[in-house]
Amino acid sequence: MISVAMCTYNGEKYIREQLESIINQSMPPDEIVICDDCSKDTTLEILKDTLNSYNGIVQLVSNKHNLGYRKNFEKAISLCHGDIIFLSDQDDVWNKDKIEIIKTEIEKDKNILLAFHDVEIVDENLCLINKSFWNVLHFDYMQFLENDFRRLMESNVIQGSACAFRRELFTYAVPFPECAVHDEWLGLIAYAKGKILPINLKLAKYRQSNNNAIGAGNITFIKKIKRYLNNSRADYNPYIQALEKRHKTIQAYYEYLIKEKELQKFNTLTFEFYNKRINWLRNRCILNIITSSDYFKFFCTRKLALKRMLLDIIACIYH
């Protein structure tokens, strides 16, 4: 049984197009669960009207109180009955064969707990902005296939609306910690408990609006440096804040692995490196950064390690 878990909030502009792309799949889902987080527009009315043409099981829940996207997704997933669960945002468009392809790939190996795919980045009118979100993330799927998961430890590369997972993964991952986004937490737990499969296909259009600039295009390394230099007068550098947030997620993950006795898949260098790195940034220990070999052990490539070292040095100088 296939379920789709969708969360909505004031999504009237694009929700019909997204939902129709799900209903009209070559292999339609058996169940669609939608949790609306107190929308103030016509989202609910559009959902009800669009779902009239769907023959599967429908659960349309209107939250009494705003939960926020993390807890709302946790709620939507908990209501699903499917063996495989797909996550959906409210403004993308799925390729017609997305469900069929991913279901087929997951069922090839019972140890695969989560699979995810690449997407095209498009504007509000579905015009192409970037042909690959993975390129924007600098994600090399071959590293995952070769059992090198350091990229997963550095930052999240599993886009929620581009993933599907076996229901048992949710039982391992719930409740989602406050410090982690739902998709990154599911990815980390999937790595701990089974296998993650990257599918090198673009199976959806990832819409970017004026209020959603994630992945809107390639930000060059030079532009990124200029951005951080422009933030030099801020009380606390956003770059360091982002690292501290990731550090909390890794710490929660480390504690989870200890509780579940799954530490064999966790390189303690990851946790130790985050501890040292945050400390160096807080105390502006530039010499420690320059002389550390840990960057080259933690990051996937030498080029990436050198870039991160340079950004850390700049952060030390300007935060």
C-alpha positions as CSV (number, residue, x, y, z in Angstrom):
1,M,0.0,0.0,0.0
2,I,1.3,3.4,-1.0
3,S,0.5,6.6,1.1
4,V,1.2,10.2,0.4
5,A,1.6,12.5,3.4
6,M,1.1,16.2,2.5
7,C,1.2,19.3,4.7
8,T,-0.5,22.5,3.7
9,Y,-0.6,26.1,4.9
10,N,-2.1,28.9,2.8
11,G,-1.3,27.0,-0.3
12,E,-4.2,28.1,-2.5
13,K,-2.0,29.3,-5.4
14,Y,-0.4,26.0,-6.4
15,I,-2.1,23.2,-4.3
16,R,-4.5,22.1,-7.1
17,E,-1.6,21.5,-9.6
18,Q,0.4,19.6,-7.0
19,L,-2.4,17.4,-5.9
20,E,-3.5,16.6,-9.5
21,S,0.1,15.5,-10.3
22,I,-0.2,13.0,-7.5
23,I,-3.7,11.8,-8.3
24,N,-2.8,11.3,-12.0
25,Q,0.3,9.2,-11.4
26,S,0.9,6.1,-13.6
27,M,0.6,4.3,-10.3
28,P,-1.7,6.4,-8.1
29,P,-1.3,6.2,-4.3
30,D,-3.7,4.1,-2.3
31,E,-4.1,6.8,0.3
32,I,-3.6,10.5,0.6
33,V,-3.3,12.1,4.0
34,I,-3.3,15.9,4.2
35,C,-2.9,17.9,7.4
36,D,-3.7,21.6,7.0
37,D,-2.0,23.8,9.5
38,C,-4.8,26.4,10.0
39,S,-4.8,27.9,6.5
40,K,-6.6,31.3,6.3
41,D,-7.1,31.2,2.5
42,T,-9.1,28.8,0.3
43,T,-6.7,25.9,0.5
44,L,-9.2,23.5,2.2
45,E,-11.9,24.2,-0.4
46,I,-9.5,23.6,-3.2
47,L,-8.3,20.3,-1.6
48,K,-11.9,19.0,-1.2
49,D,-12.8,20.0,-4.8
50,T,-9.7,18.4,-6.3
51,L,-10.0,15.2,-4.3
52,N,-13.4,14.5,-5.8
53,S,-11.7,12.9,-8.7
54,Y,-9.6,10.6,-6.6
55,N,-10.8,7.1,-5.9
56,G,-8.4,6.1,-3.1
57,I,-8.5,6.6,0.7
58,V,-8.6,10.3,1.8
59,Q,-7.8,11.7,5.2
60,L,-8.1,15.5,5.2
61,V,-7.3,16.9,8.7
62,S,-7.7,20.5,9.7
63,N,-5.5,21.2,12.7
64,K,-7.1,23.1,15.6
65,H,-3.8,24.8,16.4
66,N,-0.8,25.7,14.2
67,L,1.8,23.0,14.7
68,G,4.5,24.2,12.4
69,Y,5.9,22.2,9.5
70,R,8.0,19.7,11.5
71,K,5.2,18.6,13.9
72,N,2.6,18.8,11.1
73,F,4.6,16.3,9.0
74,E,5.1,14.1,12.0
75,K,1.3,14.1,12.5
76,A,0.6,13.5,8.8
77,I,3.0,10.5,8.6
78,S,1.5,9.0,11.8
79,L,-1.9,8.9,10.1
80,C,-0.7,7.0,7.1
81,H,-1.4,3.3,6.7
82,G,0.9,2.6,3.7
83,D,3.9,0.3,3.7
84,I,5.7,3.0,1.7
85,I,5.1,6.7,2.4
86,F,5.8,9.6,0.1
87,L,6.2,13.1,1.5
88,S,4.7,16.0,-0.5
89,D,4.9,19.8,-0.3
90,Q,2.1,22.0,-1.5
91,D,3.6,23.7,-4.5
92,D,5.7,21.2,-6.5
93,V,4.7,19.1,-9.5
94,W,5.5,15.4,-9.7
95,N,6.5,13.6,-12.9
96,K,3.8,11.1,-13.9
97,D,5.9,8.0,-13.1
98,K,7.5,9.2,-9.9
99,I,5.7,6.8,-7.5
100,E,6.0,3.8,-9.8
101,I,9.8,4.3,-10.2
102,I,10.5,4.8,-6.5
103,K,8.3,2.0,-5.4
104,T,10.0,-0.4,-7.8
105,E,13.5,0.7,-6.6
106,I,12.7,0.4,-2.9
107,E,11.2,-3.1,-3.3
108,K,14.4,-4.4,-4.9
109,D,16.0,-4.6,-1.5
110,K,14.2,-5.1,1.8
111,N,17.0,-3.2,3.6
112,I,16.3,0.0,1.8
113,L,14.5,2.2,4.3
114,L,14.5,5.5,2.4
115,A,15.0,6.5,-1.3
116,F,15.3,10.0,-2.7
117,H,15.6,11.6,-6.1
118,D,16.9,14.7,-7.8
119,V,14.5,17.5,-9.0
120,E,14.5,20.3,-11.5
121,I,14.3,23.8,-9.9
122,V,11.6,26.0,-11.5
123,D,10.1,29.4,-11.0
124,E,6.5,30.1,-10.2
125,N,5.5,29.5,-13.8
126,L,7.4,26.2,-14.0
127,C,10.1,27.7,-16.1
128,L,13.5,26.0,-15.6
129,I,15.9,27.8,-13.2
130,N,18.4,24.9,-12.6
131,K,18.2,21.5,-14.1
132,S,19.5,19.7,-10.9
133,F,19.0,20.5,-7.2
134,W,21.7,18.0,-6.5
135,N,24.2,20.1,-8.4
136,V,23.2,23.1,-6.3
137,L,23.8,21.1,-3.2
138,H,27.1,19.8,-4.6
139,F,25.8,16.3,-3.9
140,D,27.6,13.3,-5.6
141,Y,25.2,10.4,-5.4
142,M,28.0,8.0,-6.3
143,Q,29.5,8.6,-2.9
144,F,26.4,7.2,-1.3
145,L,26.5,4.2,-3.6
146,E,30.1,3.6,-2.5
147,N,29.1,3.8,1.2
148,D,30.6,7.2,1.8
149,F,28.1,9.1,3.9
150,R,30.2,12.0,5.1
151,R,28.1,14.4,3.0
152,L,25.0,13.3,5.1
153,M,26.9,14.3,8.3
154,E,27.9,17.7,7.0
155,S,24.4,18.9,6.0
156,N,21.1,17.6,4.8
157,V,20.9,16.5,1.2
158,I,17.6,14.6,1.4
159,Q,14.8,16.9,0.3
160,G,11.6,15.8,2.0
161,S,9.3,16.2,-1.0
162,A,11.7,14.1,-3.1
163,C,11.8,11.1,-0.7
164,A,9.8,8.0,0.1
165,F,10.4,5.5,2.9
166,R,9.2,2.3,4.5
167,R,6.7,2.9,7.3
168,E,9.1,1.1,9.8
169,L,11.5,4.0,9.4
170,F,9.0,6.3,11.0
171,T,8.6,4.0,14.0
172,Y,12.4,4.3,14.5
173,A,12.5,8.1,14.0
174,V,9.5,9.4,16.0
175,P,9.4,11.7,17.8
176,F,11.3,14.2,15.6
177,P,13.6,16.3,17.8
178,E,13.0,20.0,17.9
179,C,16.6,20.7,16.6
180,A,16.2,18.8,13.4
181,V,14.1,19.2,10.3
182,H,11.9,16.2,9.6
183,D,13.6,15.1,6.3
184,E,17.1,15.3,7.6
185,W,16.2,13.3,10.7
186,L,14.5,10.6,8.6
187,G,17.7,10.4,6.5
188,L,20.0,10.1,9.5
189,I,17.8,7.4,11.1
190,A,17.6,5.5,7.8
191,Y,21.4,5.5,7.7
192,A,21.5,4.1,11.2
193,K,18.9,1.4,10.7
194,G,19.2,0.3,7.1
195,K,20.1,1.6,3.6
196,I,19.5,4.9,1.8
197,L,19.1,4.8,-1.9
198,P,19.8,7.9,-4.1
199,I,17.9,7.7,-7.4
200,N,19.7,9.7,-10.1
201,L,16.6,10.8,-11.9
202,K,14.7,14.2,-11.8
203,L,11.2,13.1,-10.9
204,A,9.6,16.4,-9.9
205,K,9.6,20.1,-10.4
206,Y,10.7,22.0,-7.3
207,R,8.9,25.3,-7.4
208,Q,10.6,28.5,-6.1
209,S,8.5,31.5,-5.3
210,N,9.5,34.9,-4.0
211,N,9.1,33.6,-0.5
212,N,11.0,30.4,-1.1
213,A,14.6,31.0,-2.3
214,I,16.1,27.6,-1.3
215,G,18.1,26.3,-4.2
216,A,17.0,29.0,-6.5
217,G,20.3,28.8,-8.3
218,N,24.0,28.1,-7.9
219,I,25.6,30.5,-5.4
220,T,29.3,30.6,-6.3
221,F,32.0,30.3,-3.7
222,I,33.1,33.9,-4.2
223,K,29.5,35.2,-3.8
224,K,29.2,33.2,-0.6
225,I,32.4,34.7,0.8
226,K,31.1,38.2,-0.1
227,R,27.8,37.5,1.6
228,Y,29.6,36.6,4.8
229,L,31.8,39.6,4.6
230,N,28.8,41.8,4.2
231,N,27.4,40.3,7.4
232,S,30.5,41.2,9.3
233,R,28.7,43.9,11.4
234,A,26.1,41.4,12.7
235,D,26.3,40.5,16.4
236,Y,26.7,36.9,15.5
237,N,27.5,35.5,12.1
238,P,24.7,33.5,10.4
239,Y,27.3,31.0,9.2
240,I,28.2,30.2,12.8
241,Q,24.5,30.0,13.8
242,A,23.9,27.5,11.0
243,L,26.8,25.3,12.2
244,E,25.6,25.4,15.7
245,K,22.2,24.3,14.6
246,R,23.7,21.4,12.7
247,H,25.8,20.6,15.7
248,K,22.7,20.2,17.9
249,T,21.2,17.9,15.3
250,I,24.4,15.7,15.2
251,Q,24.4,15.7,19.0
252,A,20.8,14.5,19.1
253,Y,21.7,11.9,16.5
254,Y,24.7,10.7,18.6
255,E,22.5,10.4,21.7
256,Y,19.9,8.4,19.6
257,L,22.6,6.0,18.4
258,I,23.8,5.4,21.9
259,K,20.3,4.6,23.1
260,E,19.7,2.3,20.2
261,K,23.2,0.7,20.4
262,E,23.8,1.6,16.7
263,L,27.2,3.4,17.1
264,Q,28.9,1.0,14.6
265,K,27.7,3.3,11.8
266,F,28.8,6.5,13.4
267,N,32.3,7.9,13.1
268,T,33.1,9.5,16.4
269,L,35.3,12.0,14.4
270,T,32.0,13.6,13.3
271,F,30.9,14.5,16.7
272,E,34.4,15.4,18.0
273,F,35.0,17.5,14.9
274,Y,31.8,19.5,15.4
275,N,32.7,20.1,19.0
276,K,36.1,21.4,18.1
277,R,35.0,23.4,15.1
278,I,32.3,25.2,17.1
279,N,34.8,26.0,19.9
280,W,37.3,27.3,17.4
281,L,34.7,29.6,15.8
282,R,33.4,30.9,19.1
283,N,36.9,31.6,20.3
284,R,38.4,32.7,17.0
285,C,41.1,30.1,17.0
286,I,42.3,30.7,13.5
287,L,45.6,28.8,14.0
288,N,43.7,25.7,15.1
289,I,41.7,25.8,11.9
290,I,44.7,26.3,9.6
291,T,46.7,23.4,11.2
292,S,43.8,20.9,11.6
293,S,43.8,17.8,9.5
294,D,40.2,16.9,10.5
295,Y,38.7,19.0,7.7
296,F,40.2,16.6,5.2
297,K,38.9,13.6,7.1
298,F,35.4,15.0,7.6
299,F,34.6,16.5,4.1
300,C,34.2,14.4,1.0
301,T,36.9,16.1,-1.1
302,R,40.0,18.1,-0.5
303,K,38.6,21.0,-2.5
304,L,35.5,21.1,-0.2
305,A,37.7,20.9,2.9
306,L,39.7,23.9,1.8
307,K,36.6,25.9,1.1
308,R,35.2,25.2,4.5
309,M,38.5,26.1,6.2
310,L,38.5,29.4,4.4
311,L,34.8,30.1,5.4
312,D,35.6,29.2,9.0
313,I,38.6,31.6,9.0
314,I,36.4,34.4,7.7
315,A,33.7,33.7,10.2
316,C,36.3,33.8,13.0
317,I,37.5,37.2,11.8
318,Y,34.1,38.9,11.2
319,H,31.6,37.5,13.7
